[in-house]
């Protein structure tokens, strides 16, 4: 067991964690941050995507104990002052996700892409979200929402 402090969405959380405790479990079971979904458990689907120091990573593969000092962002941290970001609004307005399971990971991946590339091509958008599997939407409206967001930057 280890005493650590995790900075998640700009807030510090003092925790006692087991050395093998995964970030996904800390987020969902201990901190009640349910936006990050628990999908495949093997880092293949992207449902558990979080940003760690700005980089998209799979929370199902990260030991929480190794993240002290890192800046962690979940989908809850994308909204500001209780208001959805414009990217989140565009996902809603364009029915970009159906069941919603992939949505948090898609939004974080899209935000990371737009932070690096303000005007991505469709191919760059598809590459930017490639680590996220959506079984419902066919990706068309996801790509559309990201493209619309890039047009507003």
C-alpha positions as a Markdown table, in Angstrom:
| # | Residue | x | y | z |
|---|---|---|---|---|
| 1 | Unk | 0.0 | 0.0 | 0.0 |
| 2 | Unk | 1.1 | 3.5 | -0.7 |
| 3 | Unk | 0.0 | 7.0 | 0.2 |
| 4 | Unk | -0.3 | 9.1 | -2.9 |
| 5 | Unk | -1.8 | 12.3 | -4.2 |
| 6 | Unk | -3.4 | 12.3 | -7.6 |
| 7 | Unk | -4.2 | 15.5 | -9.4 |
| 8 | Unk | -7.4 | 14.8 | -11.4 |
| 9 | Unk | -9.1 | 17.5 | -13.3 |
| 10 | Unk | -7.2 | 20.1 | -11.4 |
| 11 | Unk | -8.1 | 18.7 | -7.9 |
| 12 | Unk | -5.8 | 16.8 | -5.6 |
| 13 | Unk | -7.0 | 13.6 | -4.1 |
| 14 | Unk | -5.0 | 12.0 | -1.2 |
| 15 | Unk | -5.4 | 8.2 | -1.4 |
| 16 | Unk | -4.0 | 5.0 | -0.1 |
| 17 | Unk | -3.7 | 2.6 | -3.0 |
| 18 | Unk | -2.4 | -0.9 | -3.5 |
| 19 | Unk | 0.7 | -1.1 | -5.7 |
| 20 | Unk | -1.3 | -3.0 | -8.3 |
| 21 | Unk | -4.5 | -0.9 | -8.2 |
| 22 | Unk | -5.4 | 0.4 | -11.6 |
| 23 | Unk | -6.3 | 4.0 | -12.4 |
| 24 | Unk | -9.7 | 3.0 | -13.9 |
| 25 | Unk | -10.7 | 1.3 | -10.6 |
| 26 | Unk | -9.5 | 4.3 | -8.5 |
| 27 | Unk | -11.5 | 6.7 | -10.8 |
| 28 | Unk | -14.7 | 4.7 | -10.8 |
| 29 | Unk | -14.8 | 2.9 | -7.5 |
| 30 | Unk | -13.0 | 5.3 | -5.2 |
| 31 | Unk | -13.6 | 8.7 | -6.6 |
| 32 | Unk | -17.0 | 8.1 | -8.3 |
| 33 | Unk | -15.8 | 9.6 | -11.6 |
| 34 | Unk | -18.0 | 7.4 | -13.8 |
| 35 | Unk | -17.3 | 9.1 | -17.1 |
| 36 | Unk | -14.3 | 6.9 | -17.8 |
| 37 | Unk | -15.7 | 3.6 | -18.9 |
| 38 | Unk | -14.4 | 0.2 | -18.1 |
| 39 | Unk | -14.4 | -1.7 | -21.4 |
| 40 | Unk | -12.1 | -4.4 | -22.6 |
| 41 | Unk | -9.5 | -4.2 | -19.8 |
| 42 | Unk | -6.7 | -4.8 | -22.3 |
| 43 | Unk | -6.1 | -1.3 | -23.7 |
| 44 | Unk | -7.8 | -2.1 | -27.1 |
| 45 | Unk | -11.1 | -0.2 | -27.0 |
| 46 | Unk | -10.3 | 3.3 | -25.7 |
| 47 | Unk | -13.4 | 3.4 | -23.4 |
| 48 | Unk | -11.1 | 4.1 | -20.4 |
| 49 | Unk | -9.1 | 6.8 | -22.1 |
| 50 | Unk | -7.7 | 9.6 | -19.9 |
| 51 | Unk | -5.2 | 12.3 | -20.6 |
| 52 | Unk | -2.0 | 12.1 | -18.5 |
| 53 | Unk | 0.2 | 15.2 | -18.8 |
| 54 | Unk | -1.7 | 15.8 | -22.1 |
| 55 | Unk | -1.2 | 12.4 | -23.6 |
| 56 | Unk | -4.1 | 10.0 | -24.2 |
| 57 | Unk | -3.5 | 6.7 | -22.2 |
| 58 | Unk | -5.7 | 3.8 | -21.2 |
| 59 | Unk | -6.6 | 3.9 | -17.5 |
| 60 | Unk | -7.1 | 0.1 | -17.5 |
| 61 | Unk | -3.3 | -0.3 | -18.1 |
| 62 | Unk | -2.0 | 2.3 | -15.6 |
| 63 | Unk | -1.1 | 1.7 | -12.0 |
| 64 | Unk | -2.4 | 4.6 | -9.9 |
| 65 | Unk | 0.7 | 4.5 | -7.7 |
| 66 | Unk | 2.9 | 5.5 | -10.6 |
| 67 | Unk | 0.9 | 8.6 | -11.4 |
| 68 | Unk | 1.8 | 10.8 | -8.5 |
| 69 | Unk | 2.8 | 14.2 | -9.8 |
| 70 | Unk | 1.0 | 13.7 | -13.1 |
| 71 | Unk | -1.9 | 15.9 | -14.4 |
| 72 | Unk | -4.8 | 13.6 | -15.1 |
| 73 | Unk | -7.8 | 14.6 | -17.0 |
| 74 | Unk | -11.0 | 12.6 | -17.4 |
| 75 | Unk | -14.0 | 13.6 | -19.5 |
| 76 | Unk | -15.5 | 15.3 | -16.4 |
| 77 | Unk | -12.6 | 17.7 | -16.7 |
| 78 | Unk | -13.5 | 18.8 | -20.2 |
| 79 | Unk | -16.5 | 20.7 | -19.2 |
| 80 | Unk | -15.8 | 24.1 | -17.5 |
| 81 | Unk | -17.9 | 25.5 | -14.6 |
| 82 | Unk | -20.6 | 23.0 | -15.2 |
| 83 | Unk | -21.0 | 23.9 | -18.9 |
| 84 | Unk | -20.1 | 21.4 | -21.7 |
| 85 | Unk | -17.2 | 22.4 | -23.9 |
| 86 | Unk | -18.1 | 23.3 | -27.5 |
| 87 | Unk | -16.7 | 20.0 | -28.6 |
| 88 | Unk | -19.0 | 18.2 | -26.2 |
| 89 | Unk | -21.9 | 20.2 | -27.4 |
| 90 | Unk | -21.1 | 19.3 | -31.0 |
| 91 | Unk | -21.0 | 15.6 | -30.1 |
| 92 | Unk | -24.5 | 16.0 | -28.7 |
| 93 | Unk | -25.9 | 18.2 | -31.5 |
| 94 | Unk | -24.6 | 15.8 | -34.2 |
| 95 | Unk | -25.7 | 12.6 | -32.5 |
| 96 | Unk | -22.1 | 11.5 | -32.6 |
| 97 | Unk | -22.5 | 8.6 | -30.2 |
| 98 | Unk | -25.5 | 6.4 | -29.7 |
| 99 | Unk | -25.0 | 4.2 | -26.6 |
| 100 | Unk | -22.4 | 6.7 | -25.2 |
| 101 | Unk | -19.9 | 4.1 | -24.1 |
| 102 | Unk | -17.2 | 5.3 | -26.4 |
| 103 | Unk | -18.1 | 9.0 | -26.0 |
| 104 | Unk | -15.7 | 10.0 | -23.2 |
| 105 | Unk | -12.7 | 8.4 | -24.8 |
| 106 | Unk | -13.6 | 9.9 | -28.2 |
| 107 | Unk | -14.0 | 13.4 | -26.7 |
| 108 | Unk | -10.7 | 13.2 | -24.9 |
| 109 | Unk | -8.9 | 11.9 | -28.0 |
| 110 | Unk | -10.6 | 14.6 | -30.1 |
| 111 | Unk | -9.6 | 17.3 | -27.7 |
| 112 | Unk | -6.0 | 16.1 | -27.6 |
| 113 | Unk | -6.0 | 16.1 | -31.4 |
| 114 | Unk | -7.4 | 19.6 | -31.6 |
| 115 | Unk | -5.0 | 20.9 | -29.0 |
| 116 | Unk | -2.1 | 19.8 | -31.3 |
| 117 | Unk | -3.7 | 20.4 | -34.7 |
| 118 | Unk | -6.3 | 23.2 | -34.9 |
| 119 | Unk | -7.3 | 22.3 | -38.5 |
| 120 | Unk | -7.0 | 18.5 | -39.0 |
| 121 | Unk | -8.0 | 16.8 | -42.2 |
| 122 | Unk | -10.5 | 14.0 | -42.1 |
| 123 | Unk | -7.7 | 11.5 | -42.4 |
| 124 | Unk | -5.9 | 13.2 | -39.4 |
| 125 | Unk | -9.2 | 13.1 | -37.4 |
| 126 | Unk | -9.6 | 9.4 | -38.1 |
| 127 | Unk | -6.0 | 8.7 | -37.1 |
| 128 | Unk | -6.4 | 10.8 | -33.9 |
| 129 | Unk | -9.4 | 8.8 | -32.7 |
| 130 | Unk | -8.1 | 5.4 | -34.0 |
| 131 | Unk | -7.5 | 4.1 | -30.5 |
| 132 | Unk | -11.2 | 4.3 | -29.7 |
| 133 | Unk | -13.7 | 1.7 | -30.8 |
| 134 | Unk | -17.3 | 2.6 | -31.5 |
| 135 | Unk | -19.6 | -0.2 | -32.2 |
| 136 | Unk | -22.8 | 1.9 | -32.8 |
| 137 | Unk | -22.2 | 5.0 | -34.8 |
| 138 | Unk | -20.0 | 4.1 | -37.8 |
| 139 | Unk | -17.8 | 7.1 | -36.9 |
| 140 | Unk | -19.4 | 9.5 | -39.5 |
| 141 | Unk | -21.0 | 11.8 | -37.0 |
| 142 | Unk | -18.0 | 11.6 | -34.7 |
| 143 | Unk | -15.7 | 12.8 | -37.5 |
| 144 | Unk | -18.3 | 15.5 | -38.4 |
| 145 | Unk | -18.4 | 16.9 | -34.9 |
| 146 | Unk | -14.7 | 17.1 | -34.6 |
| 147 | Unk | -14.4 | 18.7 | -38.0 |
| 148 | Unk | -17.1 | 21.3 | -37.0 |
| 149 | Unk | -15.2 | 22.0 | -33.8 |
| 150 | Unk | -12.0 | 22.5 | -35.7 |
| 151 | Unk | -13.8 | 25.0 | -38.0 |
| 152 | Unk | -14.8 | 27.0 | -34.8 |
| 153 | Unk | -11.2 | 27.3 | -33.5 |
